[in-house]
Amino acid sequence: MTITEMLGYLTEQGWSQERIAKQCGTTQPTIFRITKGSTVSYEVGTAIVALHKKVAKAKRKAA
């Protein structure tokens, strides 16, 4: 799964770009640019991966 797909998943789960940005230590415009295919820094990318794993795990537990 790509970073863009992970961001799409988080959005589908009700997360706003602003909320994702705050959790990942970046800005909403950066998240927007990533969703449009811009490159992502290692730090932000790993933060998105970690957030995606956390949200997906919580969803599996809730199901």
Residue frames as a rotation matrix with the C-alpha (Angstrom) as fourth column:
MET 1
0.587 0.810 0.000 0.00
0.810 -0.587 0.000 0.00
0.000 0.000 -1.000 0.00
THR 2
-0.274 -0.687 0.673 1.37
0.654 -0.646 -0.393 3.42
0.705 0.332 0.626 -0.94
ILE 3
-0.856 -0.069 -0.513 1.45
0.442 -0.611 -0.656 6.49
-0.269 -0.788 0.553 1.30
THR 4
-0.794 0.598 -0.106 -1.26
-0.570 -0.673 0.473 8.05
0.211 0.436 0.875 -0.89
GLU 5
-0.180 0.735 -0.653 -3.45
-0.003 0.664 0.748 4.96
0.984 0.136 -0.117 -0.43
MET 6
-0.498 -0.054 -0.866 -2.85
0.827 0.270 -0.492 5.09
0.260 -0.961 -0.090 3.32
LEU 7
-0.957 0.159 -0.241 -3.97
-0.069 -0.936 -0.346 8.71
-0.281 -0.314 0.907 3.38
GLY 8
-0.513 0.808 -0.290 -7.06
-0.551 -0.052 0.833 7.72
0.658 0.587 0.472 1.38
TYR 9
-0.225 0.382 -0.896 -7.85
0.533 0.819 0.215 5.02
0.816 -0.429 -0.388 3.92
LEU 10
-0.761 -0.105 -0.640 -7.48
0.630 -0.356 -0.690 7.45
-0.156 -0.928 0.337 6.82
THR 11
-0.872 0.474 -0.121 -9.79
-0.489 -0.844 0.219 9.90
0.002 0.250 0.968 5.06
GLU 12
-0.302 0.773 -0.558 -12.35
-0.217 0.515 0.830 7.14
0.928 0.372 0.012 4.51
GLN 13
-0.281 0.132 -0.951 -12.20
0.818 0.550 -0.166 6.45
0.501 -0.824 -0.263 8.25
GLY 14
0.701 0.712 -0.019 -13.24
0.643 -0.621 0.449 10.04
0.308 -0.327 -0.893 8.94
TRP 15
0.075 -0.765 -0.639 -9.84
0.757 -0.374 0.536 11.63
-0.649 -0.524 0.552 9.49
SER 16
0.978 0.178 -0.109 -9.43
0.083 -0.812 -0.577 15.17
-0.191 0.555 -0.809 8.14
GLN 17
0.440 -0.865 0.242 -6.20
0.495 0.008 -0.869 16.26
0.749 0.502 0.431 6.48
GLU 18
0.222 -0.317 0.922 -5.69
-0.608 -0.784 -0.124 18.69
0.763 -0.533 -0.367 9.38
ARG 19
0.769 0.125 0.627 -6.01
-0.606 0.453 0.654 15.90
-0.202 -0.883 0.424 11.95
ILE 20
0.857 -0.507 0.094 -3.67
0.507 0.795 -0.332 13.64
0.094 0.332 0.939 10.01
ALA 21
0.309 -0.763 0.568 -1.15
0.125 -0.559 -0.820 16.48
0.943 0.325 -0.077 9.74
LYS 22
0.388 -0.126 0.913 -1.23
-0.833 -0.471 0.289 17.18
0.394 -0.873 -0.288 13.47
GLN 23
0.898 -0.006 0.440 -0.73
-0.234 0.841 0.488 13.50
-0.373 -0.541 0.754 14.30
CYS 24
0.696 -0.635 0.336 2.17
0.714 0.562 -0.417 13.28
0.076 0.530 0.845 11.84
GLY 25
0.198 -0.656 -0.729 3.91
0.543 -0.546 0.638 16.51
-0.816 -0.522 0.248 12.85
THR 26
-0.787 -0.406 0.464 3.38
0.606 -0.367 0.706 18.36
-0.117 0.837 0.535 9.60
THR 27
-0.678 0.540 -0.500 0.93
-0.395 -0.840 -0.372 20.77
-0.621 -0.055 0.782 7.98
GLN 28
0.251 0.877 0.409 -2.37
0.113 0.393 -0.913 20.24
-0.961 0.275 0.000 6.18
PRO 29
0.640 -0.017 -0.768 -0.98
-0.713 -0.386 -0.586 21.66
-0.286 0.922 -0.259 2.90
THR 30
-0.510 -0.857 -0.073 1.79
-0.844 0.482 0.234 19.04
-0.165 0.180 -0.970 3.03
ILE 31
-0.489 0.420 0.764 -0.78
0.066 0.891 -0.448 16.25
-0.870 -0.169 -0.464 3.43
PHE 32
0.609 0.739 -0.288 -2.78
-0.189 -0.218 -0.958 17.72
-0.771 0.637 0.007 0.53
ARG 33
0.224 -0.604 -0.765 0.31
-0.970 -0.218 -0.112 17.77
-0.099 0.767 -0.634 -1.71
ILE 34
-0.758 -0.495 0.426 1.10
-0.488 0.862 0.134 14.15
-0.434 -0.106 -0.895 -0.82
THR 35
-0.038 0.826 0.562 -2.45
0.153 0.561 -0.814 13.10
-0.987 0.055 -0.148 -1.76
LYS 36
0.816 0.318 -0.483 -1.85
-0.358 -0.378 -0.853 14.72
-0.454 0.869 -0.195 -5.16
GLY 37
0.899 -0.424 0.109 1.33
0.406 0.716 -0.568 12.72
0.163 0.555 0.816 -5.74
SER 38
0.567 -0.728 0.385 4.03
-0.630 -0.684 -0.368 14.99
0.531 -0.034 -0.847 -4.35
THR 39
-0.138 -0.709 -0.692 7.09
0.169 0.671 -0.722 13.43
0.976 -0.216 0.027 -2.78
VAL 40
0.879 0.437 0.190 7.09
-0.154 -0.118 0.981 12.81
0.451 -0.892 -0.037 0.95
SER 41
-0.041 -0.920 0.391 9.93
-0.864 -0.164 -0.477 13.16
0.503 -0.357 -0.787 3.43
TYR 42
-0.491 -0.234 -0.839 11.09
0.077 0.948 -0.310 10.07
0.868 -0.217 -0.447 5.28
GLU 43
-0.998 0.056 -0.008 9.93
0.001 -0.136 -0.991 11.49
-0.056 -0.989 0.136 8.61
VAL 44
-0.351 0.929 -0.114 6.42
-0.877 -0.369 -0.308 12.32
-0.328 -0.008 0.945 7.44
GLY 45
-0.060 0.292 -0.954 6.16
-0.699 0.670 0.249 9.07
0.713 0.682 0.164 5.49
THR 46
-0.716 -0.247 -0.653 7.04
0.214 0.813 -0.541 6.94
0.664 -0.527 -0.530 8.50
ALA 47
-0.890 0.450 0.071 4.60
-0.264 -0.381 -0.886 8.94
-0.371 -0.808 0.458 10.65
ILE 48
-0.112 0.870 -0.481 1.81
-0.992 -0.069 0.106 8.28
0.059 0.489 0.870 8.12
VAL 49
-0.266 -0.056 -0.962 2.64
-0.272 0.962 0.019 4.56
0.925 0.267 -0.271 8.06
ALA 50
-0.949 -0.143 -0.281 2.55
0.221 0.336 -0.916 4.41
0.226 -0.931 -0.287 11.86
LEU 51
-0.635 0.772 -0.009 -0.76
-0.625 -0.521 -0.581 6.29
-0.454 -0.363 0.814 12.02
HIS 52
-0.062 0.597 -0.800 -2.27
-0.872 0.357 0.335 4.03
0.486 0.718 0.499 9.36
LYS 53
-0.550 -0.215 -0.807 -1.23
0.071 0.951 -0.301 0.92
0.832 -0.223 -0.508 11.29
LYS 54
-0.985 0.166 -0.041 -2.67
0.016 -0.149 -0.989 2.35
-0.170 -0.975 0.144 14.52
VAL 55
-0.356 0.906 -0.228 -6.04
-0.877 -0.408 -0.255 3.23
-0.324 0.109 0.940 12.93
ALA 56
-0.077 0.301 -0.951 -6.29
-0.675 0.686 0.272 -0.07
0.734 0.663 0.150 11.03
LYS 57
-0.794 -0.269 -0.545 -5.48
0.180 0.753 -0.633 -2.04
0.581 -0.601 -0.549 14.20
ALA 58
-0.853 0.521 0.047 -8.13
-0.275 -0.371 -0.887 -0.13
-0.444 -0.769 0.460 16.18
LYS 59
-0.129 0.833 -0.538 -10.69
-0.990 -0.079 0.115 -0.82
0.053 0.547 0.835 13.47
ARG 60
-0.313 -0.033 -0.949 -9.90
-0.274 0.960 0.057 -4.55
0.910 0.278 -0.309 13.49
LYS 61
-0.972 -0.073 -0.223 -10.29
0.191 0.311 -0.931 -4.63
0.137 -0.948 -0.288 17.29
ALA 62
-0.632 0.771 -0.074 -13.63
-0.602 -0.549 -0.579 -2.83
-0.488 -0.321 0.812 17.08
ALA 63
-0.222 0.551 -0.804 -14.98
-0.883 0.236 0.406 -5.23
0.414 0.800 0.434 14.45
